[in-house]
Amino acid sequence: MSDRTHTLHWAEIIGRKLRERRKSCGLSLEELSRISGSTVPTLSHLERGTRDVKLSTLVSLAGALRIELPELFTEARKPNDDLQAEGSPVGYDLDDA
């Protein structure tokens, strides 16, 4: 997975978590904007996973949504996620960077 693909993957996970939590709290984008200090367009981009986010923004959002910051980085795991696919390289290929 390329660095850009990996970044987009995590942006989507974080965005999905933000949207799920915002909705479970019964908040609109406008309300979360007022509470967190982020603009509605920024929140919309973050929830769609189309914008990189600063750590300070994530900290503000986690506080506004009353969750711990690490919860935004957890991804649902499938069985056998820890098992390496057959034939996959183990470790790092530093020549690939």
All heavy atoms as an XYZ file, in Angstrom:
756
protein
N       0.851     -1.163      0.000
C       0.000      0.000      0.000
C       0.901      1.231      0.000
O       1.780      1.363      0.827
C      -0.895     -0.048      1.256
C      -1.880      1.064      1.353
S      -2.932      1.039      2.844
C      -3.965     -0.367      2.559
N       0.673      2.159     -0.941
C       1.492      3.363     -1.016
C       1.180      4.271      0.171
O       0.138      4.145      0.823
C       1.227      4.107     -2.322
O      -0.038      4.745     -2.284
N       2.082      5.213      0.428
C       1.873      6.143      1.539
C       0.580      6.930      1.349
O      -0.177      7.122      2.294
C       3.040      7.120      1.658
C       4.292      6.461      2.210
O       4.183      5.365      2.807
O       5.377      7.036      2.040
N       0.318      7.381      0.124
C      -0.896      8.167     -0.157
C      -2.150      7.311      0.065
O      -3.109      7.761      0.661
C      -0.848      8.700     -1.597
C      -2.050      9.510     -1.976
C      -2.038     10.855     -1.275
N      -3.209     11.599     -1.682
C      -3.862     12.419     -0.899
N      -3.445     12.625      0.317
N      -4.920     13.052     -1.321
N      -2.123      6.070     -0.415
C      -3.259      5.175     -0.235
C      -3.476      4.902      1.250
O      -4.611      4.880      1.731
C      -3.033      3.855     -0.991
O      -2.829      4.159     -2.367
C      -4.196      2.916     -0.844
N      -2.388      4.697      1.977
C      -2.466      4.448      3.417
C      -3.060      5.657      4.140
O      -3.915      5.507      5.019
C      -1.075      4.125      3.960
C      -1.088      3.545      5.328
N      -0.720      4.276      6.424
C      -1.446      2.316      5.782
C      -0.839      3.515      7.507
N      -1.284      2.338      7.151
N      -2.642      6.854      3.761
C      -3.170      8.081      4.370
C      -4.658      8.215      4.092
O      -5.439      8.533      4.988
C      -2.412      9.313      3.830
O      -1.030      9.183      4.171
C      -2.950     10.606      4.420
N      -5.072      7.967      2.857
C      -6.493      8.053      2.509
C      -7.304      7.014      3.266
O      -8.423      7.289      3.701
C      -6.687      7.888      1.004
C      -6.179      9.042      0.147
C      -6.307      8.694     -1.328
C      -6.919     10.326      0.471
N      -6.737      5.835      3.437
C      -7.412      4.776      4.186
C      -7.724      5.258      5.599
O      -8.849      5.118      6.092
C      -6.521      3.530      4.196
C      -6.990      2.444      5.109
N      -8.046      1.631      4.818
C      -6.525      2.051      6.322
C      -8.223      0.771      5.806
N      -7.315      1.002      6.734
N      -6.742      5.838      6.269
C      -6.951      6.305      7.636
C      -7.852      7.520      7.680
O      -8.627      7.695      8.614
C      -5.617      6.553      8.337
C      -5.069      5.264      8.806
C      -4.044      4.552      8.255
C      -5.565      4.468      9.889
N      -3.882      3.373      8.940
C      -4.785      3.294      9.949
C      -6.584      4.640     10.814
C      -5.006      2.308     10.900
C      -6.796      3.651     11.762
C      -6.010      2.502     11.792
N      -7.789      8.393      6.677
C      -8.686      9.548      6.621
C     -10.132      9.073      6.551
O     -11.015      9.648      7.200
C      -8.344     10.429      5.427
N     -10.380      8.013      5.801
C     -11.729      7.461      5.692
C     -12.181      6.838      7.009
O     -13.333      7.007      7.419
C     -11.790      6.432      4.570
C     -11.670      7.051      3.195
C     -11.507      6.034      2.085
O     -11.515      4.808      2.362
O     -11.358      6.463      0.930
N     -11.299      6.110      7.669
C     -11.638      5.497      8.967
C     -11.975      6.578      9.987
O     -12.998      6.507     10.674
C     -10.482      4.613      9.470
C     -10.356      3.371      8.590
C     -10.685      4.234     10.941
C      -9.106      2.571      8.837
N     -11.128      7.584     10.086
C     -11.347      8.660     11.052
C     -12.631      9.408     10.712
O     -13.439      9.715     11.588
C     -10.128      9.600     11.096
C      -8.937      8.856     11.716
C     -10.446     10.872     11.871
C      -7.613      9.557     11.556
N     -12.846      9.686      9.440
C     -14.062     10.375      9.016
C     -15.316      9.602      9.357
O     -16.303     10.165      9.845
N     -15.268      8.298      9.126
C     -16.416      7.443      9.445
C     -16.687      7.459     10.951
O     -17.827      7.576     11.394
C     -16.157      6.020      8.947
C     -17.328      5.089      9.081
C     -17.125      3.764      8.359
N     -15.824      3.152      8.531
C     -14.877      3.070      7.582
N     -15.098      3.555      6.380
N     -13.717      2.494      7.816
N     -15.617      7.389     11.756
C     -15.764      7.424     13.211
C     -16.359      8.754     13.673
O     -17.224      8.786     14.545
C     -14.415      7.212     13.899
C     -13.842      5.841     13.728
C     -14.522      4.909     14.672
C     -13.815      3.570     14.614
N     -14.260      2.684     15.648
N     -15.873      9.852     13.087
C     -16.397     11.162     13.456
C     -17.887     11.261     13.140
O     -18.677     11.723     13.972
C     -15.637     12.269     12.715
C     -14.203     12.528     13.151
C     -13.515     13.475     12.185
C     -14.157     13.075     14.568
N     -18.289     10.830     11.942
C     -19.695     10.900     11.547
C     -20.563     10.032     12.460
O     -21.607     10.466     12.944
C     -19.879     10.461     10.100
C     -21.353     10.546      9.661
C     -21.589     10.076      8.240
N     -20.862     10.882      7.279
C     -19.816     10.442      6.558
N     -19.387      9.202      6.685
N     -19.203     11.236      5.712
N     -20.106      8.785     12.700
C     -20.873      7.878     13.562
C     -21.064      8.473     14.950
O     -22.162      8.449     15.507
C     -20.174      6.528     13.667
C     -20.225      5.702     12.410
C     -19.323      4.469     12.464
O     -18.635      4.252     13.494
O     -19.293      3.731     11.464
N     -19.997      9.013     15.518
C     -20.079      9.564     16.865
C     -20.946     10.821     16.892
O     -21.764     11.013     17.799
C     -18.667      9.851     17.401
C     -18.649     10.411     18.787
C     -19.251      9.456     19.791
N     -19.237     10.087     21.103
C     -19.678      9.539     22.197
N     -20.158      8.307     22.165
N     -19.627     10.177     23.330
N     -20.786     11.696     15.878
C     -21.591     12.913     15.822
C     -23.075     12.558     15.776
O     -23.882     13.115     16.526
C     -21.208     13.745     14.590
C     -22.085     14.983     14.399
C     -21.685     15.784     13.187
N     -21.800     15.070     11.941
C     -22.930     14.876     11.260
N     -24.090     15.305     11.737
N     -22.930     14.240     10.098
N     -23.421     11.607     14.929
C     -24.825     11.210     14.801
C     -25.335     10.532     16.066
O     -26.471     10.760     16.475
C     -25.008     10.312     13.577
C     -24.894     11.098     12.278
C     -25.181     10.230     11.087
C     -25.183     11.087      9.825
N     -25.650     10.334      8.665
N     -24.485      9.710     16.695
C     -24.926      9.038     17.926
C     -25.140     10.040     19.058
O     -25.923      9.792     19.974
C     -23.948      7.943     18.350
O     -22.767      8.498     18.893
N     -24.465     11.179     18.972
C     -24.663     12.250     19.962
C     -25.845     13.137     19.591
O     -26.206     14.041     20.356
C     -23.404     13.111     20.060
S     -21.998     12.297     20.817
N     -26.418     12.901     18.410
C     -27.557     13.703     17.973
C     -27.183     15.106     17.541
O     -27.995     16.028     17.631
N     -25.945     15.269     17.067
C     -25.472     16.593     16.669
C     -25.503     16.763     15.152
O     -25.179     15.835     14.409
C     -24.024     16.799     17.140
C     -23.768     16.823     18.637
C     -22.270     16.815     18.919
C     -24.425     18.040     19.270
N     -25.838     17.959     14.709
C     -25.712     18.308     13.295
C     -24.275     18.788     13.061
O     -23.532     19.046     14.023
C     -26.690     19.428     12.938
O     -26.313     20.627     13.599
N     -23.904     18.942     11.804
C     -22.580     19.495     11.500
C     -22.452     20.908     12.070
O     -21.391     21.280     12.582
C     -22.326     19.519      9.993
C     -21.971     18.193      9.350
C     -21.933     18.334      7.826
C     -20.639     17.676      9.852
N     -23.523     21.677     11.996
C     -23.504     23.049     12.510
C     -23.278     23.066     14.023
O     -22.509     23.884     14.535
C     -24.814     23.773     12.167
C     -25.006     24.034     10.691
C     -25.513     22.823      9.897
O     -25.943     21.800     10.513
O     -25.441     22.872      8.660
N     -23.946     22.167     14.725
C     -23.784     22.108     16.173
C     -22.371     21.674     16.556
O     -21.759     22.265     17.458
C     -24.823     21.156     16.777
C     -26.238     21.693     16.686
C     -27.302     20.657     16.971
O     -27.084     19.449     16.703
O     -28.372     21.052     17.461
N     -21.846     20.653     15.869
C     -20.474     20.222     16.156
C     -19.485     21.330     15.813
O     -18.495     21.520     16.518
C     -20.134     18.937     15.390
C     -18.732     18.384     15.636
C     -18.471     18.132     17.126
C     -18.519     17.102     14.837
N     -19.768     22.083     14.786
C     -18.922     23.211     14.416
C     -18.847     24.221     15.557
O     -17.756     24.679     15.931
C     -19.469     23.881     13.151
O     -18.769     25.072     12.872
N     -19.985     24.562     16.125
C     -20.011     25.519     17.240
C     -19.267     24.987     18.457
O     -18.538     25.720     19.124
C     -21.453     25.851     17.617
C     -22.123     26.825     16.678
C     -23.381     27.433     17.283
N     -24.347     26.451     17.749
C     -25.344     25.953     17.023
N     -25.504     26.344     15.783
N     -26.179     25.085     17.553
N     -19.434     23.703     18.735
C     -18.805     23.112     19.925
C     -17.295     22.960     19.753
O     -16.524     23.211     20.671
C     -19.431     21.733     20.235
C     -20.903     21.890     20.601
C     -18.682     21.045     21.375
C     -21.660     20.574     20.632
N     -16.869     22.546     18.556
C     -15.463     22.200     18.343
C     -14.602     23.351     17.831
O     -13.387     23.314     17.960
C     -15.359     21.047     17.346
O     -15.744     21.487     16.044
N     -15.237     24.339     17.201
C     -14.464     25.432     16.620
C     -14.025     25.177     15.187
O     -13.381     26.019     14.579
N     -14.363     24.022     14.628
C     -14.061     23.719     13.224
C     -15.228     24.192     12.364
O     -16.373     24.191     12.809
C     -13.880     22.209     13.017
O     -12.729     21.754     13.679
N     -14.939     24.581     11.139
C     -16.002     25.041     10.251
C     -16.805     23.861      9.707
O     -16.312     22.730      9.663
C     -15.436     25.835      9.060
O     -14.667     24.949      8.238
C     -14.582     27.011      9.521
N     -18.026     24.134      9.295
C     -18.873     23.087      8.722
C     -18.217     22.465      7.486
O     -18.181     21.237      7.366
C     -20.292     23.621      8.407
C     -21.095     22.625      7.591
C     -21.019     23.959      9.705
N     -17.669     23.273      6.538
C     -17.013     22.644      5.380
C     -15.843     21.741      5.781
O     -15.661     20.664      5.209
C     -16.534     23.830      4.540
C     -17.450     24.954      4.914
C     -17.753     24.732      6.378
N     -15.075     22.151      6.778
C     -13.967     21.320      7.248
C     -14.493     20.014      7.811
O     -13.986     18.929      7.482
C     -13.133     22.056      8.319
O     -12.515     23.196      7.711
C     -12.071     21.151      8.923
N     -15.513     20.084      8.642
C     -16.095     18.868      9.223
C     -16.642     17.952      8.139
O     -16.459     16.731      8.198
C     -17.205     19.224     10.214
C     -16.756     19.943     11.487
C     -17.964     20.417     12.275
C     -15.859     19.051     12.322
N     -17.282     18.525      7.151
C     -17.829     17.738      6.050
C     -16.724     17.008      5.296
O     -16.832     15.813      5.007
C     -18.615     18.646      5.106
O     -19.149     17.904      4.040
N     -15.636     17.712      4.997
C     -14.494     17.080      4.318
C     -13.887     15.978      5.176
O     -13.535     14.908      4.673
C     -13.415     18.115      3.984
C     -13.689     18.911      2.770
N     -13.627     18.387      1.500
C     -14.031     20.205      2.619
C     -13.913     19.325      0.626
N     -14.169     20.444      1.280
N     -13.749     16.233      6.466
C     -13.167     15.238      7.364
C     -14.031     13.991      7.416
O     -13.518     12.873      7.350
C     -12.976     15.812      8.775
C     -11.964     16.934      8.922
C     -11.954     17.451     10.351
C     -10.586     16.493      8.487
N     -15.335     14.172      7.529
C     -16.234     13.015      7.607
C     -16.209     12.196      6.321
O     -16.414     10.988      6.358
C     -17.659     13.469      7.927
C     -17.831     13.882      9.371
C     -19.281     14.123      9.746
O     -20.173     13.992      8.880
O     -19.531     14.432     10.931
N     -15.980     12.853      5.199
C     -15.904     12.122      3.921
C     -14.516     11.550      3.672
O     -14.317     10.815      2.712
C     -16.309     13.044      2.773
C     -17.774     13.397      2.782
C     -18.223     14.074      1.497
N     -17.273     15.017      0.943
C     -17.327     16.336      1.104
N     -18.280     16.880      1.817
N     -16.416     17.108      0.551
N     -13.556     11.897      4.515
C     -12.200     11.390      4.359
C     -11.451     12.021      3.203
O     -10.543     11.430      2.649
N     -11.827     13.253      2.854
C     -11.195     13.917      1.708
C     -10.206     14.997      2.112
O      -9.707     15.712      1.256
C     -12.272     14.533      0.788
O     -13.050     15.475      1.533
C     -13.169     13.464      0.206
N      -9.939     15.121      3.385
C      -8.988     16.131      3.835
C      -8.142     15.578      4.964
O      -8.644     14.913      5.863
C      -9.738     17.375      4.320
C      -8.783     18.459      4.809
C      -9.473     19.726      5.170
N      -9.958     20.386      3.970
C     -10.776     21.425      3.979
N     -11.193     21.922      5.112
N     -11.169     21.972      2.857
N      -6.838     15.865      4.915
C      -5.972     15.526      6.033
C      -6.360     16.413      7.206
O      -6.821     17.533      7.033
C      -4.502     15.778      5.684
C      -3.939     14.748      4.731
O      -4.517     13.653      4.628
O      -2.920     15.040      4.083
N      -6.129     15.908      8.375
C      -6.537     16.643      9.567
C      -5.354     16.837     10.500
O      -4.509     15.952     10.629
C      -7.707     15.919     10.272
C      -7.303     14.538     10.704
C      -8.236     16.713     11.435
N      -5.300     18.012     11.111
C      -4.249     18.291     12.082
C      -4.596     17.618     13.402
O      -5.769     17.449     13.738
C      -4.102     19.793     12.305
C      -3.652     20.562     11.102
C      -3.357     22.030     11.376
C      -4.294     22.689     12.333
N      -4.076     24.129     12.498
N      -3.577     17.262     14.137
C      -3.777     16.642     15.440
C      -4.582     17.553     16.361
O      -5.475     17.089     17.069
C      -2.427     16.289     16.073
C      -2.488     15.633     17.442
C      -3.290     14.339     17.389
C      -1.081     15.371     17.955
N      -4.310     18.845     16.343
C      -5.044     19.768     17.220
C      -6.537     19.769     16.891
O      -7.378     19.881     17.800
C      -4.475     21.186     17.114
O      -4.542     21.649     15.779
N      -6.889     19.606     15.622
C      -8.295     19.525     15.230
C      -8.917     18.246     15.756
O     -10.035     18.246     16.280
C      -8.439     19.608     13.697
O      -7.870     20.840     13.241
C      -9.891     19.528     13.271
N      -8.188     17.131     15.647
C      -8.698     15.861     16.171
C      -8.897     15.922     17.680
O      -9.876     15.394     18.197
C      -7.747     14.712     15.823
C      -7.759     14.233     14.386
C      -6.747     13.113     14.198
C      -9.145     13.774     13.974
N      -7.982     16.564     18.374
C      -8.102     16.698     19.830
C      -9.362     17.497     20.172
O     -10.140     17.110     21.049
C      -6.835     17.353     20.434
C      -7.050     17.734     21.888
C      -5.642     16.418     20.295
N      -9.594     18.600     19.443
C     -10.790     19.415     19.676
C     -12.053     18.631     19.383
O     -13.035     18.702     20.136
C     -10.760     20.673     18.803
O      -9.714     21.512     19.179
N     -12.049     17.880     18.285
C     -13.228     17.096     17.914
C     -13.496     15.981     18.912
O     -14.648     15.741     19.290
C     -13.074     16.538     16.501
C     -13.180     17.570     15.388
C     -12.784     16.963     14.060
C     -14.586     18.146     15.335
N     -12.450     15.300     19.344
C     -12.624     14.237     20.335
C     -13.213     14.810     21.624
O     -14.120     14.223     22.212
C     -11.299     13.522     20.600
N     -12.722     15.963     22.037
C     -13.265     16.608     23.232
C     -14.721     16.997     23.056
O     -15.544     16.775     23.935
N     -15.039     17.561     21.908
C     -16.414     17.981     21.631
C     -17.362     16.789     21.571
O     -18.523     16.888     21.974
C     -16.461     18.760     20.322
N     -16.855     15.665     21.077
C     -17.679     14.460     20.949
C     -17.604     13.566     22.186
O     -18.200     12.498     22.223
C     -17.251     13.675     19.696
C     -17.535     14.386     18.375
C     -16.847     13.670     17.228
C     -19.037     14.492     18.134
N     -16.822     14.007     23.175
C     -16.674     13.293     24.446
C     -16.222     11.850     24.277
O     -16.800     10.916     24.825
C     -17.972     13.360     25.247
C     -18.337     14.772     25.608
C     -19.598     14.852     26.370
N     -19.839     16.266     26.719
C     -20.997     16.722     27.126
N     -22.013     15.907     27.270
N     -21.157     17.981     27.401
N     -15.153     11.711     23.474
C     -14.522     10.407     23.294
C     -13.022     10.574     23.469
O     -12.503     11.685     23.394
C     -14.813      9.780     21.901
C     -14.334     10.682     20.774
C     -16.279      9.444     21.764
C     -14.452     10.059     19.394
N     -12.353      9.477     23.708
C     -10.900      9.485     23.804
C     -10.322      9.515     22.390
O     -10.844      8.851     21.483
C     -10.395      8.251     24.548
C     -10.832      8.182     25.998
C     -10.221      9.294     26.842
O      -9.054      9.666     26.612
O     -10.930      9.794     27.729
N      -9.265     10.267     22.203
C      -8.641     10.413     20.886
C      -8.337      9.076     20.204
O      -8.633      8.913     19.012
C      -7.376     11.269     21.000
C      -6.666     11.621     19.704
C      -7.568     12.436     18.784
C      -5.392     12.384     20.009
N      -7.793      8.079     20.917
C      -7.477      6.812     20.246
C      -8.689      6.114     19.613
O      -8.525      5.354     18.662
C      -6.878      5.946     21.356
C      -6.342      6.915     22.348
C      -7.300      8.085     22.300
N      -9.891      6.406     20.106
C     -11.080      5.783     19.528
C     -11.247      6.148     18.051
O     -11.839      5.385     17.293
C     -12.335      6.181     20.301
C     -12.432      5.544     21.662
C     -13.721      5.909     22.368
O     -14.803      5.738     21.758
O     -13.642      6.362     23.512
N     -10.735      7.305     17.649
C     -10.842      7.720     16.249
C      -9.946      6.894     15.337
O     -10.124      6.893     14.122
C     -10.498      9.205     16.105
C     -11.452     10.178     16.790
C     -10.917     11.603     16.685
C     -12.842     10.067     16.194
N      -8.974      6.216     15.920
C      -8.006      5.469     15.127
C      -8.247      3.963     15.134
O      -7.461      3.218     14.573
C      -6.585      5.751     15.628
C      -6.177      7.176     15.446
C      -6.371      8.107     16.455
C      -5.624      7.601     14.249
C      -6.011      9.429     16.282
C      -5.253      8.920     14.068
C      -5.449      9.839     15.085
N      -9.305      3.537     15.780
C      -9.572      2.106     15.817
C     -10.397      1.716     14.610
O     -11.315      2.425     14.213
C     -10.294      1.685     17.105
O     -11.500      2.418     17.223
C      -9.422      1.912     18.324
N     -10.058      0.603     14.061
C     -10.737      0.116     12.876
C     -11.280     -1.263     13.199
O     -10.656     -2.030     13.919
C      -9.716      0.131     11.737
C      -9.758     -0.919     10.736
C      -8.708     -0.722      9.638
O      -7.509     -0.744      9.925
O      -9.139     -0.590      8.501
N     -12.458     -1.548     12.711
C     -13.032     -2.874     12.939
C     -12.097     -3.919     12.349
O     -11.674     -3.813     11.204
C     -14.417     -2.963     12.296
N     -11.758     -4.896     13.142
C     -10.834     -5.937     12.695
C     -11.618     -7.152     12.255
O     -12.602     -7.517     12.864
C      -9.867     -6.304     13.813
C      -9.000     -5.125     14.229
C      -7.999     -5.516     15.275
N      -7.046     -6.485     14.812
C      -5.922     -6.197     14.144
N      -5.644     -4.972     13.849
N      -5.105     -7.148     13.781
N     -11.158     -7.750     11.191
C     -11.752     -8.989     10.702
C     -10.964    -10.158     11.270
O      -9.786    -10.021     11.591
C     -11.695     -9.030      9.172
C     -12.559     -7.976      8.513
C     -12.345     -7.980      7.033
C     -11.432     -6.819      6.731
N     -10.878     -6.709      5.478
N     -11.593    -11.323     11.401
C     -10.845    -12.488     11.858
C      -9.624    -12.705     10.963
O      -9.676    -12.475      9.759
C     -11.841    -13.641     11.714
C     -13.175    -12.991     11.705
C     -12.978    -11.622     11.110
N      -8.544    -13.115     11.562
C      -7.292    -13.418     10.862
C      -6.576    -12.184     10.326
O      -5.686    -12.309      9.502
C      -7.516    -14.424      9.715
C      -8.068    -15.730     10.238
O      -7.728    -16.165     11.332
N      -8.933    -16.344      9.459
N      -6.955    -10.972     10.759
C      -6.246     -9.778     10.325
C      -4.774     -9.833     10.716
O      -3.931     -9.269     10.034
C      -6.851     -8.515     10.940
C      -7.915     -7.893     10.068
O      -8.135     -8.402      8.950
O      -8.528     -6.902     10.506
N      -4.485    -10.497     11.829
C      -3.107    -10.552     12.289
C      -2.272    -11.565     11.515
O      -1.051    -11.549     11.593
C      -3.048    -10.898     13.778
C      -3.590     -9.773     14.640
O      -3.484     -8.603     14.211
O      -4.112    -10.054     15.724
N      -2.933    -12.437     10.812
C      -2.203    -13.434     10.051
C      -1.728    -12.831      8.743
O      -2.469    -12.161      8.040
C      -3.096    -14.658      9.761
C      -3.611    -15.396     10.997
C      -4.523    -16.523     10.560
C      -2.452    -15.935     11.813
N      -0.484    -13.048      8.430
C       0.097    -12.534      7.196
C      -0.429    -13.356      6.018
O      -0.492    -14.565      6.078
C       1.624    -12.674      7.274
C       2.334    -12.014      6.144
C       3.002    -10.748      6.597
O       3.214    -10.559      7.781
N       3.337     -9.905      5.678
N      -0.820    -12.676      4.948
C      -1.275    -13.393      3.753
C      -0.126    -14.225      3.205
O       1.037    -13.818      3.235
C      -1.755    -12.398      2.705
N      -0.467    -15.390      2.718
C       0.547    -16.292      2.192
C       1.311    -15.611      1.070
O       0.729    -15.016      0.177
C      -0.119    -17.566      1.668
C       0.883    -18.670      1.386
C       0.187    -19.977      1.060
O      -0.822    -20.293      1.718
O       0.667    -20.651      0.152
N       2.614    -15.672      1.134
C       3.460    -15.083      0.103
C       3.750    -13.608      0.304
O       4.484    -13.011     -0.452
N       3.161    -12.988      1.322
C       3.417    -11.577      1.588
C       4.782    -11.423      2.235
O       5.168    -12.233      3.067
C       2.364    -10.996      2.526
O       1.104    -11.012      1.930
N       5.498    -10.367      1.875
C       6.802    -10.149      2.503
C       6.638     -9.806      3.978
O       5.639     -9.208      4.373
C       7.382     -8.974      1.732
C       6.213     -8.298      1.101
C       5.158     -9.343      0.915
N       7.605    -10.192      4.772
C       7.599     -9.909      6.195
C       8.570     -8.778      6.443
O       9.663     -8.751      5.900
C       8.006    -11.170      6.998
C       8.085    -10.851      8.479
C       7.032    -12.301      6.733
N       8.190     -7.829      7.281
C       9.074     -6.717      7.619
C       9.000     -5.593      6.601
O       8.026     -5.458      5.882
N      10.063     -4.816      6.536
C      10.109     -3.641      5.676
C      11.077     -3.871      4.531
O      12.120     -4.496      4.684
C      10.609     -2.424      6.468
C       9.650     -1.977      7.517
C       9.797     -2.385      8.828
C       8.597     -1.149      7.204
C       8.910     -1.976      9.812
C       7.704     -0.722      8.173
C       7.871     -1.141      9.466
O       6.996     -0.728     10.427
N      10.729     -3.309      3.392
C      11.651     -3.270      2.267
C      12.112     -1.827      2.151
O      11.425     -0.980      1.568
C      10.955     -3.716      0.973
C      11.882     -3.702     -0.223
O      13.060     -3.339     -0.055
O      11.421     -4.030     -1.325
N      13.239     -1.507      2.787
C      13.713     -0.140      2.831
C      14.149      0.388      1.469
O      14.236      1.590      1.274
C      14.850     -0.004      3.850
C      14.448     -0.315      5.284
C      15.656     -0.218      6.206
C      13.329      0.564      5.759
N      14.372     -0.485      0.510
C      14.708     -0.036     -0.835
C      13.477      0.466     -1.573
O      13.583      1.105     -2.601
C      15.357     -1.185     -1.632
C      16.717     -1.546     -1.058
O      17.403     -0.657     -0.531
O      17.083     -2.742     -1.143
N      12.296      0.173     -1.060
C      11.050      0.548     -1.696
C      10.613      1.957     -1.313
O       9.691      2.505     -1.887
C       9.960     -0.453     -1.307
C       8.742     -0.351     -2.186
O       8.900     -0.041     -3.380
O       7.630     -0.574     -1.679
N      11.259      2.568     -0.329
C      10.823      3.872      0.176
C      11.219      5.008     -0.702
O      11.984      5.101     -1.499
C      11.392      4.095      1.564
